[in-house]
Amino acid sequence: MRSILEQAILRTLIYFDLASFPLTKEELFSCLWLPPQANQECYLVALSNLVTAGTIAQKFNYYFLSGREEIVEGRRRQLIVTEDKIAIARRAVKKIRSVPFLRAIFVCNTVGSEQSTAESDIDFLIITHPKRIWIVRLLTNLILRFFRLRTYGRKVKNRVCLSFYLDAHHLSLSNYRVAEDDVHLAFWLYQMTPLYDPENIYHKFLQANSWSRKYLPNQEREPQVVSRLAVKDSRLGKIWKKIWEKMWRGTYGDLVEKQSRLTQWMKLKPEIKDKVNKGDRGVVVSEGVIKFHERDTRVLYRAEWIKKIGII
C-alpha cells in the first residue's frame, strides 16, 4: 500500500503528465498536491520507492510516469522555444510599459510555464491601477496591434494575446474557480514569468490568492522578476506616464474610463457577450476584471486528472 506522500507524488506527476511535462525532483517537491508534512529526506525516500517499484521513472534529472520517457525530450525542446518567445514578450513589454495606469505584466499560460510549442501565442496577464482597467486595455491593444505584435485573426504564432486584465484591487481569483480545488488555476498562479513589475505586485497577487496554499503548501517561489528578464521603466517613459495619469485622474479620468469601456464593449463578439451575461467563468467582465478565455479547459483538465488519480 502506498504512503500518503507517495500518493501526493503520483497525483502531481499525473497532473503534469496531462501536459506531457516532466519535473525535476525540486520542482516536484514544490508542486506536491495536498502532501503530508514531510522533510526532504522522507520525500526522497518516497520518490526512490516509486522508482524502484517501476511506477515512475527518471531520466536526465526529470521524473515522469513510467512509459512516458519521450516527454523528457519534449521538455528540453520547449526550453529553447520558451527562450525565443520570452525575447518577443520582452520586446512587446517595452512597447506598452509606459501606458498610463499599467502596473505590471506577467507572462502566463504555456509560455509562463515553459510548455509552449513553436506555434503558440504569448499570453499576458496585465495588472492595472484601480478603476482604469479599460483605458489600459484600449491602449495596450492599439499599441501592440500597430507594431504587429498582438494576436489577430489567424495570426497567432509568436504574437501576444491580451486576454486577461486585473486591477490592483481585484487580484483574488477565488470567486472564479471552477471547483473548490481548481487544480489548474492553483498551479497556474505559480507558473508565471513577471517581466514588468516595478512595484512587486506579483507578491501581492500570490498573497491575494493564498487559498491555493491549502493545496500547494510547498510552494515557496520567491515572487520577484528574474533580473536578466526584467524590463524597467525608461526615464522619458516614466515622465510620459505621470503626465497622463495626472491628467486622467479624478472625474475626467472616470469619464475617459467609461468611454473606453463602452467603445470596447460595443466591439466584442456577440458570443463573448453572451458568455459574460451567462456568468461563464472563462469569460468575465466585472469590476476590476476582464478575462476572455473562450476555450477555458479547466473543467476538462480537472475531470481527466480526477479520473486518472482514481486508479492510483
Steps between C-alpha positions, in 0.01 A plus 500: 500500500638841401568762765316833504818670379537256210139565403569877501798445269287299259212752505744771404677305225164395354391863478816606318488191280178640353722770349784254424722691742757314717633659819833518680493370855516860628207607284303191598547567872383861471201394287378215722120504510360460854814340644539401865756685707831344401862604484726461199641171626155338523410640160811356333432159657143502366624608158758221495237243603280593205793478258603161640142374468497608136204734551699804392829542317786747480718628215737799479386605850134510392229283657191373319251212491644171378469453126511874431871543438439688174370808682849576631628594155182698449573714803860556393373632166244717676774675696648631175161601363415679825823702494415627151146592598613677817725717282196598291298559816766736637491697173122532535529605865737781405236633259224519765680551833433878486124464453331714769371300799675177395663351810635153411526246218533125558550239229263212577350182355725286277792742472495587870506131592760408233248277320469692173544363150640677195145594393392639839401857569626694804243571770524805723332562834495877545445677833364854495427786734154473663211632287720548193497148357316586176734787418798265534334231289417747223850647480693173532291341224547797268875519554572130452268487200693791344832319547348170377575331828141420602303191398251581228276257315712201404822685572587333829853358487748708703242772557369634829152409621351772721213307650536551876503823701464558874512824691702524818188483721376176341798264510317208659371238256332288765150580372591385151598144591316224315514292820620542856816313403552659160826317432574676172453848646700420814805392300449783249551761773860386552584444134555858392798701390476862619670717239391845614425539870662810652266487804539125563130440443561130432563459872167668576332287234612178668398632840154585367470140378627334817214249473731306267744431783248256649571275202859602425660560842854441370488789255770739615577675175655840560264735318758721337574588139796298371766769471619404152142515369377808684379789289535832679347840438687737274557852629284665234240226533456568870451871435249429222312261724480743791373783279210298360415344834480847650275617215273193520450480870181608673173571323650552155685169523177330604336635184785374280478160671124484439537589134780246457279229648199586282713511184660163564177335616330596175778329301484169686370199311138405585606155624740660749230733630269202534755311711550807720126533556472129586770524767759290316813476717729497199355821357460768765427872488448636849633770730879488467507178293511442122556138399440367150597132509241364260649151513532455874622141541508490880190283542625244246851503651365442848264223388779315318735543797243367748432205274869408486579551869201282584694192394827563686 
